[in-house]
Amino acid sequence: MDVRPALEINETTYAWCVKAFSVLHDRLGINVKVHGADGKIDDGQIFLFNHFARFETVIPQYIIHEATGAFCRCVAAGELFEGNERLAKFLWDVGAVPTDHPGLLPFLAAEILRGRKVIVFPEGGMIKDRNVIDDQGDFGVFSPMGLTQRKLHKGAAAIALTLEIFKKRILMVHEDGNHPRLQRWVDALGLESVEALVAAAGKRTLIVPGNATFYPIRNEDNILRKGAALFGGEIGRATLDELLIEGNILLKNTDMDVRFGRPIVPGIKWNWWERLALERAFKRIDSLQDLFSLNPKSSRRIDRMLSTALGRQTRLLRDEYTREIYYNVTVNLSHLASRLILTLLKGGTTEIGHEPFHTLLYLAVKNAQQEPSINLHRSLVNPERYNGIHKGIWKRFEQFLDMATSSGLIEVAPDIYRFLPKLQQEQAFHEVRLENIISVYANEIAPVTGACRAVDNAILSNSAAEKTNLARLLFDDELRTFRWCRGNYSKRNHAQINDQETATENAEPFLLVPDNANDIGVVLIHGFLASPAELRAYGESLAALGYPVIGVRLCG
């Protein structure tokens, strides 16, 4: 059962790389923000992520080491280890393992028993178009090598399930008191003692799916592309794509939201005959390789039965973590705007007025805020950050519009947005991020049904043009702003000021609209040392007379 690596992780080199990345990160434009990590990084053993950019493959190792000090194994393309011994040694030093490493899966499973964590990108390559749903509505990604749509790889599921079974085998042998066999496994794994092996087997095998979302994605020129051009020669489209898209992510102000999803424990559900077969097979299973070597074409009937059962469980587990990866997209304005544009276009709308479009987009944002299943980007949580979107006045929307117009996707006329034919044209794998970033954004939120529903309901709603409804939504923003400020300024670092507060009444803004209201509304504005609470009684008296009243809140 000797599955020790030819080259161990060099913990000194690994830690140096983490520190170097930390220093470099502070000087780059990328802003990495981690969500939902509480307890998951410590307890997780197998971490899964989507794959959009080459450099992102080093981010999980950095996050995990910074949080726990743990060292990770990460699968890398086999060709990186060929032709340069120094590079190959460095990759091994920092935890990389080639995809063609002999006995890769049992090796990774053994590393988990040694206390390492394993990082896997089950898409098997960069999915540049973010199209992860096939024509039948099932999850699948496009393979540029095979030119077909396929499901995510099952390797992580196979590792988790097989490791869980082997852990049970270790515990059974321990209960039987078979110390010599346990010691052989300890020696093969390079562990300190039988007690360490049993402790490792007692830990549950936990898969933690994660999603990395970049915002904004830019396809404009940058210094990397200009520098490459100085060396002469023609830059291929694939190289140009990565220089521009990934270069801008690194060099320009870009959010990378890394969101950890619901942890998954491999649930091994056996039929009675499968349990019986497993118990019989256990008597001759002596290593991880034995489990991974189970073959549906084996001459042994028991092996065939177990292999078939494991294959079924592996597929179910793969499908479960696939959903969790894609449901955890961090939804931003460009996602909603792109979905809105393509949905309108699909419905036959090729142009729309500025005001109706801005209202629809704002309504989609407000709908999204009501969807508990959506993970919203922070710029859509605090209204002060998206103030003006209902009028099309917001820096992030303007950046999105500039990108769309410069790519030939949208034409901006004085009063109309015109959706151009290029939006519906097919783009090559290495072209799509350069030529049609709107489709990339729309594809990315396609699995997030709540986000799609927010856009669809905005389009279907007859209230999009009703000023009364718009007013209520804008007032909801006032309430959200108040709650955000109250939460933010109630923190300990503001205690010196807050301890002197004497007001006890609710200071949030108020809106009073009586039935059969007058056409004249009243705006009440408090003084700088007061709040809307001081004006509420007066506002209620005006509302009783039939006047709509809003008591606004001045920040401060």
Residue pairs with C-beta under 8 A, 6 or more apart in sequence:
1 184
1 185
1 188
1 189
1 286
1 287
1 288
1 289
2 188
3 103
3 106
3 107
3 110
3 188
3 189
3 287
3 288
3 289
4 110
4 188
4 189
4 190
5 92
5 97
5 107
5 111
6 92
7 89
7 92
7 93
8 92
9 71
9 73
9 92
9 93
9 94
9 95
9 116
10 92
10 93
10 94
11 71
13 90
13 93
13 94
14 65
14 71
14 93
14 94
14 95
15 65
17 58
17 94
18 61
18 62
18 65
18 66
21 58
21 62
22 62
22 66
25 32
25 62
28 250
28 251
29 249
29 250
29 251
29 252
29 253
29 254
30 249
30 250
30 254
30 256
31 253
31 254
31 255
31 256
32 59
32 63
32 256
32 258
33 255
33 256
33 257
33 258
33 378
34 63
34 258
34 259
34 260
35 257
35 258
35 259
35 260
35 330
35 375
36 259
36 260
36 261
36 328
37 63
37 67
37 260
40 208
40 260
40 263
41 63
41 64
41 67
41 68
41 208
41 260
42 67
42 68
43 206
43 263
44 117
44 206
44 207
44 208
44 260
44 263
45 112
45 117
45 118
45 160
45 203
45 205
45 206
45 207
46 112
46 117
46 118
46 120
46 156
46 159
46 160
46 205
46 206
46 207
46 208
47 60
47 64
47 72
47 117
47 118
47 119
47 120
47 207
47 208
47 210
48 119
48 120
48 121
48 122
48 156
48 207
48 208
48 209
48 210
48 321
48 325
49 56
49 60
49 119
49 120
49 121
49 209
49 210
49 211
49 212
49 258
49 325
50 121
50 123
50 127
50 211
50 212
50 325
50 326
51 57
51 121
51 123
51 125
51 126
51 127
52 126
52 127
52 128
52 130
52 212
52 214
53 126
53 214
53 242
53 245
53 246
53 249
54 126
54 242
54 246
55 246
55 249
55 250
56 212
56 256
57 74
57 76
57 121
59 212
59 256
59 258
60 72
60 74
60 119
60 210
60 258
61 72
61 74
61 94
61 95
61 119
63 258
64 70
64 72
64 117
64 119
65 71
65 72
70 115
70 116
70 117
71 95
71 116
71 117
72 95
72 116
72 117
72 118
72 119
73 95
73 96
73 97
73 108
73 111
73 116
73 117
73 118
73 119
74 95
74 96
74 97
74 118
74 119
74 120
75 96
75 97
75 98
75 99
75 104
75 108
75 119
75 120
75 121
75 155
76 91
76 96
76 97
76 98
76 99
77 98
77 99
78 98
78 99
78 100
78 101
80 87
80 88
80 91
80 96
80 98
81 87
81 88
81 91
81 96
81 98
82 88
95 116
97 104
97 107
97 108
98 104
101 107
103 289
103 292
104 155
105 155
105 158
105 159
105 162
105 292
106 162
106 287
106 288
106 289
106 291
106 292
108 118
108 159
109 159
109 162
109 163
109 166
109 288
109 292
110 189
110 288
111 118
112 118
112 159
112 163
112 200
112 205
113 163
113 189
113 191
113 197
113 200
113 201
114 189
114 190
114 191
114 200
115 200
118 156
118 159
120 153
120 155
120 156
122 152
122 153
122 154
122 155
122 156
122 318
122 321
122 322
122 325
123 141
123 152
123 153
124 141
124 143
124 152
124 153
125 143
125 144
127 141
127 142
128 241
128 429
128 430
128 432
128 433
128 440
129 142
129 427
129 429
129 432
129 433
129 439
129 440
129 443
130 440
130 441
130 443
130 444
131 141
131 142
131 439
131 443
131 446
132 139
132 140
132 141
132 326
132 443
132 446
132 447
133 139
133 140
133 443
133 446
133 447
134 140
134 149
135 149
138 151
139 151
139 152
139 319
139 322
139 323
139 326
139 447
140 149
140 150
140 151
141 149
141 150
141 151
141 152
142 148
142 149
142 429
143 149
143 150
144 429
151 318
151 319
151 322
152 318
152 322
152 325
153 318
154 314
154 315
154 317
154 318
156 207
156 318
156 321
157 207
157 266
157 313
157 314
157 315
157 317
157 318
157 321
158 292
158 310
158 314
160 205
160 207
160 266
160 317
161 266
161 268
161 310
161 313
161 314
161 317
162 288
162 291
162 292
162 310
163 205
163 288
164 204
164 205
164 266
164 268
165 268
165 278
165 291
166 201
166 285
166 288
166 291
167 200
167 201
167 202
167 203
167 205
168 201
169 282
169 285
170 182
170 185
170 197
170 198
170 201
171 198
171 201
171 202
172 282
173 181
173 182
174 182
174 194
174 198
174 201
179 194
181 286
182 194
182 197
182 198
183 194
185 197
185 287
186 192
186 193
186 194
186 196
186 197
188 287
189 197
191 197
191 200
204 265
205 265
205 266
206 263
206 264
206 265
207 263
207 264
207 265
207 266
207 317
207 321
208 260
208 261
208 263
208 264
209 260
209 261
209 262
209 264
209 321
209 324
209 325
209 328
210 258
210 259
210 260
210 261
210 325
210 328
211 258
211 259
211 261
211 325
211 326
211 327
211 328
211 329
211 330
212 256
212 257
212 258
212 259
213 255
213 256
213 257
213 259
213 329
213 330
213 332
213 377
213 444
214 249
214 254
214 255
214 256
215 254
215 255
215 257
215 330
215 332
215 334
215 377
216 254
216 332
216 334
216 396
216 399
216 400
216 403
217 245
217 248
217 249
217 254
217 334
217 433
217 437
217 440
217 441
218 244
218 245
218 248
218 249
218 252
218 254
218 403
219 244
219 245
219 248
219 403
219 407
219 433
219 434
219 437
220 244
220 248
220 403
220 406
221 244
222 243
222 244
222 247
222 248
222 251
222 252
223 247
223 251
224 243
224 244
224 247
224 251
225 235
225 240
225 243
225 244
225 247
228 235
228 239
228 243
229 235
235 243
237 428
237 430
237 431
237 434
238 430
240 434
241 430
241 431
241 433
241 434
244 434
245 433
245 434
248 254
249 256
255 377
257 330
257 377
259 328
259 329
259 330
259 375
260 328
261 324
261 325
261 327
261 328
262 324
264 317
264 320
264 321
264 324
266 313
266 317
267 317
268 313
269 313
270 278
270 309
271 309
273 305
274 305
274 306
274 309
277 302
277 305
277 306
277 309
278 306
280 302
281 294
281 302
281 303
281 306
284 290
285 291
294 303
294 306
294 307
294 310
295 303
295 304
295 307
296 304
296 307
296 308
296 311
297 304
298 304
298 307
323 447
326 447
326 448
327 373
327 447
327 448
328 375
329 335
329 375
329 444
329 445
329 447
329 448
329 451
330 375
330 376
330 377
331 368
331 374
331 375
331 376
331 377
331 380
331 445
331 448
331 451
332 376
332 377
332 379
332 380
332 396
333 361
333 365
333 377
333 379
333 380
333 386
333 389
333 394
333 396
333 397
333 400
334 396
334 400
334 441
335 441
335 442
335 444
335 445
335 451
336 361
336 364
336 365
336 368
336 445
336 451
336 454
336 455
337 361
337 397
337 400
337 441
338 438
338 439
338 440
338 441
338 442
339 364
339 441
339 442
339 445
339 451
339 452
339 455
340 357
340 360
340 361
340 364
340 455
340 458
340 459
341 410
341 419
341 423
341 438
341 442
342 423
342 438
342 439
342 442
343 455
343 456
343 459
344 352
344 419
344 459
345 419
345 423
345 424
347 459
349 419
350 418
350 419
351 413
351 416
351 417
351 418
351 419
352 360
352 416
352 417
353 415
353 416
353 417
354 392
354 415
354 416
354 417
356 464
356 465
357 392
357 417
358 389
358 390
358 391
358 392
359 390
359 464
359 465
359 470
360 458
360 459
360 464
361 389
361 390
361 397
361 458
362 389
362 390
362 470
362 473
363 458
363 461
363 463
363 464
363 473
364 454
364 455
364 458
365 380
365 386
365 389
365 454
366 473
366 476
367 453
367 454
367 455
367 457
367 458
368 374
368 376
368 380
368 450
368 451
368 454
369 376
369 380
369 381
369 480
370 454
371 450
371 451
371 453
371 454
372 450
373 448
373 449
373 450
374 448
374 450
374 451
374 454
378 385
379 385
379 386
379 396
380 386
381 480
381 484
382 480
382 481
382 484
383 477
383 478
383 480
383 481
383 484
384 481
384 484
386 394
386 396
387 394
387 477
388 394
389 397
390 470
390 473
390 474
401 410
401 412
403 437
404 410
404 437
404 438
405 411
405 412
407 422
407 434
407 435
407 436
407 437
407 438
408 420
408 422
409 419
409 420
409 422
409 423
409 436
409 437
409 438
410 417
410 418
410 419
410 420
410 423
411 417
411 418
411 420
412 418
422 435
422 436
423 436
423 438
423 439
425 436
427 435
427 436
427 439
432 439
432 440
433 440
445 451
445 452
446 452
458 464
463 469
472 511
475 509
475 511
475 550
478 509
478 552
478 553
479 508
479 509
481 553
481 555
482 507
482 508
482 509
482 553
483 508
485 555
489 498
490 498
503 531
503 533
505 531
505 533
505 534
505 536
506 533
507 531
507 532
507 533
507 553
508 532
508 553
509 532
509 550
509 551
509 552
509 553
510 532
510 536
510 539
510 549
510 550
510 551
511 548
511 549
511 550
511 551
512 539
512 540
512 542
512 543
512 548
512 549
512 550
513 543
513 548
514 543
514 544
514 546
514 547
514 548
516 546
517 546
517 547
517 548
518 546
518 547
518 548
520 547
521 547
521 548
521 549
521 550
522 539
522 542
522 547
522 548
522 549
522 550
523 549
523 550
523 552
524 532
524 535
524 538
524 539
524 549
524 550
524 551
524 552
525 552
525 554
526 532
526 534
526 535
526 551
526 552
526 553
526 554
528 554
528 556
531 553
532 551
532 552
532 553
535 551
536 551
539 549
539 551
540 549
542 549
543 549
